[in-house]
């Protein structure tokens, strides 16, 4: 969910990738662990500036 440019991946797809059969269960587990929903967490992450994605020196 934190990969730059991957905000179009649905939370349900992330849940399936990590072995959750149910996106709702994933969301509840994520909120219990991090105190925020997966989509809110992803929406609040800072976005890299154009030209800095993948540049470790920035």
N, C-alpha and C positions, 0 to 999 in steps of 0.2 A: 504494500500500500504506500510505501514511502518512496518508491522509485520515481525519479523525475520523469514527467511525461506519461505516467501511467494512471492518472486520475480518472480515466475513462473505464477502468476495470471495475465492474460491480463488486460490492462487498460480498455478495453471494458467491461469486467466482473465487474470491480470496478464501472464503470459508471452506469451500469444497477443496481447494488446493491444500489446505491444512488439515483436511480430514473431518471437517464438520459436515454432517449430512443435512443440517438445518441452519440456515443463515441467522434465524432468530436466536438460536442457542449460541452461535458464534458471537453475535452482537451483545448478548447478555454477559457472556464470559469475558469479552473484551472490556465492556463497561465495568465489570467487577474488578478486573485487573488494573485498568488505567483510569477509571473515573470519568470516562467520556465515551461516547459512541464511536465506532470505527469511522463512520462518515464525517462526524464532527472533527475527529482527530486528523483525518486526511485533509479536510477543508482548512484547518487552522495551521497546517505546516507551512513554513516559509517556502516560497518558490525561488528556484535559482534564477539569477539575472540572465538575460540572453547572452550567450557567448561564454558563460561560466559553467554550464552543465558539464560534469565530468572532469573539471579542472580542480585538482586537489590543492592547488596553490592559492585558491581564492578564499 
